[in-house]
């Protein structure tokens, strides 16, 4: 008998600021459980969350959903525009509208959003602009400001963009992470080089919450920030500084792991993710009574 995964994949068509987007997503878990919506890293796709999606301990309590952002993985560029005639540059406004539209289309109630890297930065945008739409926010490898990575040589004709992007990823992982998972994370990045630079426009240019962290309200939408000790792109110090600027936010430094925790070493990441989920649940219980 074939061993079939419990994870299923589907498409949903959503409108994002006038763009018609057919979005692919994977999911597993009880449809009636609280949704845990997962955003992959820049230039990548939802397969980074493969271990989480098949984790029975987590999916017994949460409906885990991991989508491919438009222009990534199996989610094509918008169908109603000549996208090939313009340069792809992801903005905070569009990114935020995409996620809220996706959650609305699936009629998700009080979802917890978890994003990594540029998804961790976007998590902070959601915490600022839409705390009423989410039951909690987990920012993984995120910070208020991440300058310096929107570079032309990511797509320079003299460089193999797939190799350049993937090789940069390798050094951001912890040496303790299993070789097989580090290699798989590297492999994912050989497939998404076209979107990588455009994603980094958001990451390093359009995302800037310096001076605005005090506006984030965590009273009804708990915020937890997780960053690996081997991440030199968004360092633990960057995330800690950001969390300290947000009243009620929690920062946890993850030991022996790097910038891609969910794919480079899931067992280590899981222990910290569970701490974050427990913190969110505790804060909701405290608020109720």
C-alpha positions as CSV (number, residue, x, y, z in Angstrom):
1,X,0.0,0.0,0.0
2,X,1.2,3.5,-0.8
3,X,1.9,5.8,2.1
4,X,-0.2,8.9,1.3
5,X,0.4,12.1,3.1
6,X,-2.5,13.7,5.0
7,X,-1.6,17.1,3.5
8,X,-3.8,18.3,0.7
9,X,-3.3,21.0,-1.9
10,X,-5.9,23.3,-3.4
11,X,-6.2,26.6,-5.3
12,X,-8.3,29.6,-4.3
13,X,-8.8,32.8,-6.5
14,X,-8.6,36.1,-4.6
15,X,-8.6,39.8,-5.5
16,X,-5.6,41.7,-4.2
17,X,-5.9,45.5,-4.8
18,X,-7.5,44.7,-8.2
19,X,-5.0,41.9,-9.1
20,X,-6.7,38.5,-9.8
21,X,-4.5,35.9,-8.0
22,X,-5.0,32.1,-8.2
23,X,-3.2,31.0,-5.0
24,X,-2.0,27.5,-4.2
25,X,-2.0,26.3,-0.6
26,X,-1.3,23.2,1.4
27,X,-3.2,22.3,4.5
28,X,-3.6,19.7,7.2
29,X,-5.6,19.5,10.4
30,X,-9.1,19.7,11.7
31,X,-11.0,22.4,9.7
32,X,-12.8,23.4,12.9
33,X,-9.5,24.1,14.8
34,X,-7.8,27.5,15.0
35,X,-6.0,28.2,11.7
36,X,-2.2,28.6,11.7
37,X,-1.3,30.4,8.5
38,X,2.3,30.1,7.4
39,X,4.3,32.4,5.1
40,X,7.5,31.1,3.4
41,X,10.7,33.1,3.1
42,X,11.7,35.4,0.2
43,X,12.1,33.7,-3.2
44,X,10.9,30.4,-1.9
45,X,7.6,28.4,-1.5
46,X,5.4,26.6,1.0
47,X,7.3,23.3,0.9
48,X,9.5,24.9,3.6
49,X,6.7,24.1,6.0
50,X,6.6,20.4,5.0
51,X,7.5,19.0,8.5
52,X,5.0,21.2,10.3
53,X,2.3,20.2,7.9
54,X,2.8,16.5,8.6
55,X,3.3,17.0,12.4
56,X,0.3,15.1,13.9
57,X,0.9,16.7,17.4
58,X,0.4,20.2,15.9
59,X,-2.3,19.4,13.4
60,X,-4.4,17.7,16.1
61,X,-4.8,21.2,17.6
62,X,-4.4,23.5,14.6
63,X,-5.5,23.7,11.0
64,X,-2.1,24.4,9.5
65,X,-2.2,26.3,6.2
66,X,0.9,27.2,4.1
67,X,0.4,29.1,0.9
68,X,2.6,30.1,-2.0
69,X,2.7,33.9,-2.3
70,X,1.7,35.1,-5.8
71,X,4.8,34.8,-8.1
72,X,6.1,31.9,-6.1
73,X,5.9,28.1,-6.3
74,X,2.5,27.1,-7.8
75,X,0.9,30.5,-7.5
76,X,1.2,32.3,-10.8
77,X,1.5,36.0,-11.3
78,X,-1.8,37.9,-11.5
79,X,-3.9,36.6,-14.4
80,X,-5.5,40.0,-15.3
81,X,-2.4,42.0,-16.0
82,X,0.6,42.0,-18.3
83,X,3.0,41.2,-15.4
84,X,5.9,40.3,-17.7
85,X,6.0,44.0,-18.9
86,X,6.9,45.4,-15.5
87,X,9.5,44.7,-12.8
88,X,8.3,42.7,-9.8
89,X,8.6,44.7,-6.6
90,X,6.7,43.5,-3.6
91,X,5.3,46.3,-1.4
92,X,4.1,46.3,2.2
93,X,0.6,47.4,1.1
94,X,0.2,44.6,-1.5
95,X,1.7,42.0,0.7
96,X,-0.6,42.9,3.6
97,X,-3.7,43.0,1.3
98,X,-2.7,39.6,-0.1
99,X,-2.7,37.9,3.3
100,X,-5.9,39.5,4.6
101,X,-7.7,38.7,1.3
102,X,-6.4,35.1,1.4
103,X,-7.7,34.7,5.0
104,X,-11.0,36.2,4.1
105,X,-11.5,34.0,1.1
106,X,-11.0,30.9,3.3
107,X,-13.3,32.4,6.0
108,X,-10.6,31.9,8.6
109,X,-11.6,32.9,12.1
110,X,-8.9,34.4,14.4
111,X,-6.0,32.8,12.6
112,X,-2.5,32.8,14.0
113,X,-0.1,34.2,11.4
114,X,3.5,32.9,11.3
115,X,6.0,34.2,8.8
116,X,9.7,33.8,8.5
117,X,12.4,36.3,7.3
118,X,10.5,38.7,4.9
119,X,7.4,36.9,6.3
120,X,8.6,37.7,9.8
121,X,8.8,41.4,8.8
122,X,5.4,41.2,7.2
123,X,4.1,39.7,10.5
124,X,4.9,43.0,12.1
125,X,3.0,44.9,9.4
126,X,0.0,42.8,10.1
127,X,0.4,43.4,13.9
128,X,0.5,47.1,13.2
129,X,-2.3,47.4,10.7
130,X,-4.7,44.5,11.4
131,X,-4.4,43.2,15.0
132,X,-8.2,42.8,15.0
133,X,-8.0,40.2,12.1
134,X,-5.7,37.8,13.9
135,X,-5.7,35.7,17.0
136,X,-1.9,36.0,17.3
137,X,1.3,36.8,15.4
138,X,4.6,34.8,15.3
139,X,7.4,36.7,13.7
140,X,10.2,34.4,12.8
141,X,13.6,36.0,12.0
142,X,11.9,39.4,11.7
143,X,12.8,43.0,12.6
144,X,11.5,46.5,12.3
145,X,14.1,47.4,9.6
146,X,16.3,45.2,7.4
147,X,18.3,47.4,5.0
148,X,20.9,46.5,2.4
149,X,19.7,43.5,0.5
150,X,17.8,44.9,-2.5
151,X,20.7,44.5,-4.9
152,X,21.0,44.3,-8.7
153,X,23.5,41.4,-8.7
154,X,20.8,39.0,-7.5
155,X,19.8,39.1,-11.2
156,X,23.0,40.1,-12.9
157,X,23.4,38.5,-16.3
158,X,27.0,37.5,-15.4
159,X,25.7,35.5,-12.4
160,X,23.7,32.3,-12.1
161,X,20.9,33.8,-10.0
162,X,19.7,30.4,-8.8
163,X,23.2,29.5,-7.6
164,X,23.8,32.9,-6.0
165,X,20.6,32.9,-4.1
166,X,21.0,29.3,-2.9
167,X,24.6,29.8,-1.9
168,X,23.7,32.8,0.2
169,X,21.1,30.7,2.0
170,X,23.7,28.0,3.0
171,X,25.7,30.3,5.2
172,X,22.6,31.4,7.1
173,X,21.9,28.0,8.5
174,X,23.4,26.6,11.7
175,X,26.2,24.0,11.5
176,X,24.2,21.8,13.9
177,X,21.3,21.4,11.4
178,X,21.2,18.1,9.6
179,X,23.0,18.0,6.3
180,X,20.0,16.6,4.5
181,X,17.7,19.4,5.6
182,X,20.3,22.1,4.9
183,X,20.7,20.6,1.4
184,X,16.9,20.6,0.9
185,X,16.6,24.2,2.0
186,X,19.4,25.1,-0.5
187,X,17.6,23.1,-3.2
188,X,14.4,25.1,-2.7
189,X,16.3,28.3,-3.3
190,X,17.6,27.1,-6.6
191,X,14.0,27.2,-7.9
192,X,12.9,30.8,-7.0
193,X,15.5,33.2,-8.1
194,X,13.2,35.4,-10.3
195,X,11.1,36.5,-7.4
196,X,13.9,36.8,-4.9
197,X,15.1,40.3,-5.7
198,X,11.5,41.6,-5.9
199,X,10.8,40.2,-2.5
200,X,13.9,41.9,-1.1
201,X,12.5,45.2,-2.3
202,X,9.9,44.8,0.4
203,X,12.4,43.3,2.9
204,X,15.0,46.1,2.6
205,X,13.2,49.1,1.1
206,X,9.5,49.2,1.7
207,X,9.4,47.7,5.1
208,X,10.5,50.2,7.7
209,X,8.7,50.4,11.0
210,X,11.3,52.5,12.8
211,X,9.4,55.0,14.9
212,X,6.1,53.1,14.6
213,X,6.6,50.1,16.9
214,X,4.8,51.9,19.7
215,X,1.7,51.9,17.6
216,X,1.4,48.1,17.6
217,X,-1.4,46.9,20.0
218,X,-0.8,43.5,21.4
219,X,-3.7,43.6,23.9
220,X,-6.0,41.4,21.7
221,X,-3.4,40.0,19.3
222,X,-0.4,38.6,21.1
223,X,3.0,39.0,19.3
224,X,5.9,36.6,19.8
225,X,9.3,37.0,18.0
226,X,11.6,34.1,17.4
227,X,15.1,34.4,16.0
228,X,17.9,31.9,15.6
229,X,21.3,32.5,17.2
230,X,23.1,31.7,13.9
231,X,21.1,34.3,11.9
232,X,23.4,37.1,10.9
233,X,20.8,38.6,8.4
234,X,18.3,39.4,11.1
235,X,20.3,38.9,14.3
236,X,18.8,38.1,17.6
237,X,19.8,41.6,18.7
238,X,17.7,43.0,15.9
239,X,14.6,41.1,16.9
240,X,15.1,41.7,20.6
241,X,15.4,45.4,20.0
242,X,12.3,45.4,17.9
243,X,10.3,43.4,20.5
244,X,11.5,45.8,23.3
245,X,9.9,48.6,21.3
246,X,6.5,46.9,21.3
247,X,4.5,46.9,24.5
248,X,3.5,43.3,25.4
249,X,5.6,41.6,22.8
250,X,7.7,38.6,23.6
251,X,11.2,37.7,22.2
252,X,12.7,34.3,22.3
253,X,16.2,33.5,21.0
254,X,16.4,30.1,19.4
255,X,19.7,28.2,20.1
256,X,21.6,26.1,17.6
257,X,19.5,27.2,14.6
258,X,19.7,29.8,11.8
259,X,17.6,31.9,9.4
260,X,15.4,29.0,8.0
261,X,14.4,27.2,11.2
262,X,11.3,25.4,10.0
263,X,13.1,23.7,7.1
264,X,16.8,23.5,8.3
265,X,16.0,21.8,11.7
266,X,12.4,21.3,12.4
267,X,12.7,19.4,15.7
268,X,14.7,22.3,17.2
269,X,12.3,24.9,15.8
270,X,9.2,23.0,17.0
271,X,10.2,23.4,20.7
272,X,10.3,27.2,20.2
273,X,7.2,27.4,18.1
274,X,5.3,25.5,20.8
275,X,6.5,28.0,23.3
276,X,5.2,30.8,21.1
277,X,1.8,29.1,20.6
278,X,1.6,28.5,24.4
279,X,2.4,32.1,25.1
280,X,-0.4,33.2,22.7
281,X,-2.9,30.9,24.4
282,X,-1.9,32.0,27.8
283,X,-2.3,35.7,27.0
284,X,-5.8,35.1,25.5
285,X,-6.8,33.2,28.7
286,X,-5.5,36.0,30.9
287,X,-7.5,38.5,28.8
288,X,-10.7,36.6,29.2
289,X,-10.5,36.1,32.9
